[in-house]
């Protein structure tokens, strides 16, 4: 049995199933509860079992429609999550990649290469592809086999794999080759072994934002509105409110709550929000985390308590207890230079296995090969919040550059070096267009 979506001669869209090319069943006629639903809803309805799906269709009463009268659409228009792709998974493809995309993969590939394919909408047959040739002229395509997961699973063995598959499809994978060569592909390492597999899981990052203060060292709400608008108009996917550069340590619990509420109200759904709720007081962390989840944030992002130099056992206990104490999503914030400890992959894996509401990791490191070329800014001056505000002024955002601590002292040479780095990265980005 094959599944798709079709548009009939009246312009109405239906979920459809067919065995022969000439005729097709409308699933939303056979099963009225599927009216206005998606193929993914149908997969859930049959518990991800393709044999059960075929049996239910054959047993149902309904009209048969001529295929030639229908316009064929993509079976799944919007995925539940992003699409998980497998790269260089056979020898010929590996050799081709090395020859034409120098630097995209290493000479020795010791394990499976995974990467995420960001998708807003999947195009159907004969639909025009909206290529951004102004950004990358080398847009390439590959015809691939797509595996459609039928049910949730974790730690699936090779012997059991087919039991979790609902079906297969043809997938036209488009790639921006120049950009791919610049940035390479992202390996999902051992941590993925502890993550529940769903069709198209996503790992996302947002933009950490400065907090603008007035002359009395209180949040300047009008100034912060300018920063928010600047970031959203620049196309950010999300904003981390009161992260390290947000100077959260200088605010009271009530001031943090009010600031989180201000962000939720002012952004009004224009971008995703993440909240830095980490506090030295554990109860404050729990309370703020629950509050931001109720405000509609994607989740709370928590850096571990500083000063205590936690070992891996204590790190696990801290985040495990926190995850079980909050109602909503939790993102772990690993920033060794500020917290005094680094979270080991084994600890992360154990935390993910034990807590389904731990959704991601913000891993702030400064190695030269890190994907964020601006990360070294954090190490140029201990007063990096002030540095970031000065750089925003340099970019044309009219805000005060006042910082809470250690106030407004900064060596001019340090600032010029940071300004030069930022301008260089922005120039590289502009050259991509």
Secondary structure, DSSP 8 states (H G I E B T S, - for coil): -EEEEEE-TTS-EEEEEESSSSEEEEHHHHSGGGTT--HHHHHHHTTT-HHHHHHHHHHS---EEEGGGSEEE-S-SS-SS-EEEEES-SHHHHHHHHHHSBTTB-S---S-EEEEE--S----TT------TTT-S-EEEEEEEEEEE-S-BSS--TTTGGGGEEEEEEEEEEEEHHHHHHH------GGGGGS-B-TT------EE----B-TTSSB-HHHHHHHHHHHHHTT-SEEEETSGGGTGGGS-HHHHHHHHHHHHHHHTTSSEEEEE---SSHHHHHHHHHHHHHTT-SEEEEE--SSS---HHHHHHHHHHHHHHSSS-EEEEE-HHHHS----HHHHHHHHHH-TTEEEEEE----TT-S-TTTTHHHH-S-HHHHHHHHHHHTT-------SSSTT---HHHHHHHHHHHHHHHHHHHHT-
